[in-house]
Amino acid sequence: MAEGNFAEFIARERERLHAERETIFNQQRELQTKLDAINREFAAIEAYEAAKTGKVVRQPGARGAQRARSGSKRGQILELLKQNPAGLARKDILDRMGLKGDKAGAMSVSNSLTGMIKGNQVTRRDGRYIAGG
């Protein structure tokens, strides 16, 4: 009898946790949508300011011959980290990839690092990223 109650308790807890996780995922998606909208507004403001001052602005999605394809960003980062077994700070990765001052490039590196951590390709210790999970 007690075993049946315990199994029911576990089933309820599992269901409660699934529902709670789904709620958080939904909130996360909503926040990401809001963040994307804000980032688009920032980009529009920067484009407007650049147009007013006559500066040349790299359009989002436009790729120069020097830029690597975004799909290879993780590979570049992983190679850098393998060459530096003690690990590298984010700013060092940006410097070595020639992306210092490039907001879009920095964001891409940050997103790549986050994905690589989640994929256990990279660990973070004391502010440094290290190859291997």
C-alpha positions in Angstrom: 0.0 0.0 0.0 2.8 2.5 1.0 4.6 1.6 -2.3 1.5 2.6 -4.3 1.3 5.9 -2.5 5.0 6.6 -3.1 4.6 5.8 -6.8 1.7 8.2 -7.0 3.7 10.9 -5.2 6.5 10.5 -7.7 4.2 10.7 -10.6 2.6 13.9 -9.3 6.0 15.4 -8.6 7.2 14.5 -12.1 4.1 16.1 -13.6 4.5 19.2 -11.4 8.1 19.6 -12.4 7.3 19.1 -16.1 4.6 21.8 -15.9 6.9 24.2 -14.0 9.7 23.6 -16.6 7.3 24.3 -19.5 6.2 27.5 -17.8 9.8 28.6 -17.5 10.6 27.7 -21.1 7.6 29.8 -22.2 8.8 32.7 -20.2 12.3 32.3 -21.6 10.9 32.4 -25.2 8.9 35.5 -24.4 11.9 37.2 -22.9 14.0 36.2 -25.9 11.4 37.7 -28.2 11.4 41.0 -26.3 15.2 41.0 -26.3 15.3 40.4 -30.0 12.9 43.4 -30.5 15.1 45.6 -28.4 18.2 44.5 -30.3 16.5 45.4 -33.6 15.6 48.8 -32.2 19.3 49.4 -31.2 20.4 48.3 -34.7 17.9 50.8 -36.2 19.1 53.6 -34.0 22.7 52.8 -34.9 21.8 52.7 -38.6 20.0 56.0 -38.3 22.9 57.7 -36.5 25.3 56.3 -39.1 23.1 57.6 -41.9 23.0 61.1 -40.3 26.8 61.2 -39.9 27.7 59.5 -43.2 29.4 56.5 -41.6 29.4 53.1 -43.4 27.5 50.5 -41.4 27.8 46.8 -42.1 24.3 45.5 -42.6 23.1 42.6 -40.5 23.4 39.4 -42.5 25.8 41.0 -45.0 29.0 39.0 -45.0 32.4 40.4 -46.2 34.9 38.1 -47.8 37.0 38.3 -44.6 34.3 37.0 -42.3 34.0 33.3 -41.7 30.7 31.6 -42.1 28.8 31.6 -38.8 28.6 27.8 -38.8 32.4 27.6 -38.4 32.5 30.0 -35.5 32.3 27.2 -33.0 35.1 25.4 -34.8 37.3 28.5 -34.7 36.7 28.9 -31.0 37.3 25.3 -30.2 40.6 25.3 -32.1 41.7 28.5 -30.2 40.8 26.8 -26.9 42.7 23.6 -27.8 45.8 25.7 -28.6 45.5 27.3 -25.2 45.0 24.5 -22.6 44.9 26.9 -19.7 41.8 28.5 -21.3 41.0 31.9 -22.5 38.8 34.7 -21.3 36.0 35.9 -23.7 37.9 39.2 -24.4 41.0 37.1 -25.4 38.9 35.0 -27.7 37.5 38.2 -29.3 41.0 39.7 -29.7 42.5 36.6 -31.3 39.5 36.2 -33.7 39.9 39.9 -34.7 36.4 40.7 -33.4 37.3 43.3 -30.8 34.8 46.2 -31.2 32.5 44.2 -33.5 29.2 44.0 -31.5 27.7 41.4 -33.8 30.8 39.3 -33.8 31.1 39.5 -30.0 27.4 38.4 -29.7 28.0 35.5 -32.0 31.0 34.4 -29.9 29.0 34.6 -26.7 26.2 32.6 -28.2 28.6 30.0 -29.5 30.3 29.7 -26.2 26.9 29.3 -24.4 26.0 26.6 -26.9 29.3 24.9 -26.6 29.0 24.8 -22.8 25.5 23.3 -23.1 26.9 20.8 -25.5 29.7 19.9 -23.1 32.4 20.9 -25.7 33.6 23.7 -23.4 33.8 24.4 -19.7 34.1 27.7 -17.9 36.3 28.0 -14.9 37.4 31.3 -13.2 36.2 33.4 -16.1 38.1 31.3 -18.6 36.8 28.9 -21.3 38.5 25.6 -21.6 38.1 23.0 -24.4 36.4 19.8 -23.3 33.3 19.1 -21.2 
